[in-house]
Amino acid sequence: MNFTKYTLILFLLIISFTANAQSNQKAVYLKNGNILKGKIFEEDETTLKVEILGGSVFVVTKTDIIKIEEEKVPKKFRGKGDHIVKKMGYYHALNIGLLFGQDQWGSLSSGASIQYSFGYQYQQLFGIGIGVGADSYFFYDTENIYPIYLEARGYFNKKPFSPYYSVQAGYGIAAVQNDNWLGMLGATGGLYLHPKIGFRFPSRSNVALTMEIGYNLQQASYTFDNWQGRYEDDLTFHRTSLRFGLEF
């Protein structure tokens, strides 16, 4: 399995999802006083369909509509200087970065990582979400793992610029490399744990920039059959992570 290829596919899927999540968000004002906020995905001469958060679909007759507007960020989410800071509600976080540490032979090694998280911020100090990622612990594509995790996160102050914490825990799915010279027969994933701290840099849009550093632990086991014979390699990766990303 080629890490670069599958990571690119994951990245494109994430970009497609997040772009779709941000586009076509409308507020449909009805004569009965209701407001439907969501995505307009089908329309004809007399009706349109609105999909709201959660997946429910409403069919609306155009004669019942007062107006349709782009959905705006509520004023309560704006900080000083009109910088936007989302204090509660659903969040998306996308980040990419590097993994640094020592391999099983004590040599310095580095790899790459991409992650996407989706969750709900209940209050300033606590939110919970789920996520998926793709981690390469060596740039030459030997041990590649795809973690699936639960996440808790919170922010240490109410200002647009804020330090924050995040703790991720879950299971990493180990990928099998099919290169003949490796002789890898099988791979089993294991525990994934990733506590980190970071900084949120607000902007004048609903997208904030993030920078974070953390400790990445991942367990995995690999079975090889090569010039050394058949053997199993049980590993626990300990890495320092440095990531940059977007939050919205």
N, C-alpha and C positions, 0 to 999 in steps of 0.2 A: 504494500500500500504506500503510495507516494504522499508524504506529508504535505508538500507544497501544493499539489493538485487538490487534495481534499480540504486543506485550509482555505484555498482560494474559493472553492465552492461554498464553504461555510460563510466566508466573508461576504460573498455576493448575495447569498440568501439573507444574511442579516441586513445588509444595505437595502435590499429590496423590501424587506419587512418594515424596517424603520422608516424608509421613504414613504411607503404606503400608509404607515400609521400616522405620518404627519401631513400627508396630502389629502385633499378633498374633504377636510373636516369642516362641516358646515353647521350653522345654527338655523333651523327652519322654524319660523314663527307662525303659529296657527291662530285662526280667528277665535278659537275656543280658549285661548290663553296659554296653551301648552307650547313648549319649545323642545324640539327634537334636535339633539346634537350628535352628529355622527357623519357617516360617509354616504353620499348619494351615489348609488352604483347602477341604477337603471331609471330611465325616464322616457315617457312618450308624450303625446300631445295633451293628455288629460291627467296623468298621474306620475308620481315618482316614488321610488323606494329608498328609504333611509335605514341604514344599518347602524344602530347605536352600540355603545360599549357593552360588551357581553354577548353580542351576536344577534339580538332581537331585531327583526325587520318590520318596519311600518310602511304600509302603502298609503300615500297621502294624495288626495284629490287637489289639483292645483287651485281650484276655486276656493279652497279652505285655507290657502296660504296667504299671509300678509306680506312677508318678505323672507329672503334667504341671505344670510351674511356669513362671511368667514368667521370661524370660531376663534375668539380672542382669549388670551391669557387673562384670568381674573386679576383685578387690581390688587387683591390681597396677596398675590404672589410677587408683587413688585417691591424691590428694595430701594434704597436711596439712589438717586441719580437715574431712575428708571431702569436699573439693572434688574432683570427678572430672576427671582429665586423661588423655586417651587418647594413649599414647606410640607405639604401633604398631598396625597393622591398617588396615582400610578406613575411609575418611573421606568425609563429604559436607560441602560448603561452599556456602552460599547467601548472596549479598549484593546489596544495592542501593545506589545512590549517585549522585553528580553528577560531571560532566566539565566542567572549566574550561580556557579557553585563548583564543587569538586565532584569528579566522577568516582567510580568504585576503586580506581587505582591511585587516587589522590591528586590527579591532575586537574588544572582549571578547565572547566568546560562552560559552554554557553549555548543557549537555544532561544527559540522564539515562542510567542504565545498570543492568542487572540481569544477574547471572551465577549459574550453577550448575556446580560441579565435583565430580567423583567420582574417588577414587583410592586408593592404598595407601601408607601411611607405613611404610617399611622400617626406619627408625631415626629417632632424634630429629632429626638434621640433614638427612635426605633422604627425601622421598616423591615419588611421581609419579602424575599423574592426567590426566584428560581433562575438557573442559568445553564449555559453550555459553553464549552470552549474547545480549543485545539492547542495542545502543548507539544513542542519538540524539545527534548532535553539535550539533543546534540544537533548541530547544524548539518551534519552529514546523514541525517535521517535514519537513525538506528532505533531509538526508543521514542515512539510517538504515542501520545495518550490523549483521549478525548473525555475530559471530565464533565459530569452532570452533577449539579450541586444545588443545595439550598443556601440562601444568603441572608444575613442580617446586616443592616447598615443604619448609621445615624450620624447626625451633624452636631458639632460641639458649640455652635452659636447660631444666632438668627440672622446674621449679616449675609449679604450676597456672597462675599468671600468667606469660606468656612473650611476648617479642617474637618475631616470625617473619618469614621472607622468602617470597616467591612470585614465580616468573617464568613468564609465559604467552607462548606463541608459536604462531601458527597462521595461519589464513586467514579474512578477513572477507568475508561474502557481502553485497554491496550490494543494497539494495532499490530498486525503481523507484517513484517517486511518480506517480500517475495524475492529479493535479490539472491541469486544462487550462491554468491561468495559468502553470504552471511550464514546460510543454512538454518534459518529460523523456521522452526516447525509450528510453534504455537506461542501465544501470549495471553496472559491473564492479568486483568487490572486489579485495582485494590483501593484502599482508603485514599481519599483526597482531602486535604486540609489546607486552607489558605487565609490566615489572618493578615490584614493590611491596614495601613493608615494612608490618608491622602489629603489633597487640597482641591476644593472646587473653585474655579475661577468663573464668575458669572459673565454674561454678555447681555446685549440689548435685545437678543432674541430669546426663544425658549430653549436654547441649547447652551449648556455650560461646558467648559473645558475642565478636564480633571488630570491630575498627576498623582501617582500613588506608588508606594514601596511596601513590599510585604515579604512574608516567609511562605514558601511553597513546599508542601510535603506531599509526595505521591508514592504509593506502593505498587509494585508490579512484579510479575514473574515471567521469564522467557525460557523457551525450550529450543536448544540448538542441536544441530547435527552437522558438524563440519570436520576440518582437519584435526580438531582436538577430541573428536568423538562426540557422543551424545551426552548432553548435560543440561541442567536447569540453572538459570541465573535469577536468584531472588534479589530484588533491588528495592531500596527505599531512597528516592530522590529527595535531597534537601537543597533547595534553591532560594536565592534572593531574587525577587521579581521587581522590575521597574517598568511601569506601564503609563501610557498616556491615552486619554480617551475623551468621549463625549457623553454627556448625561442630559436627558430631556424627559 
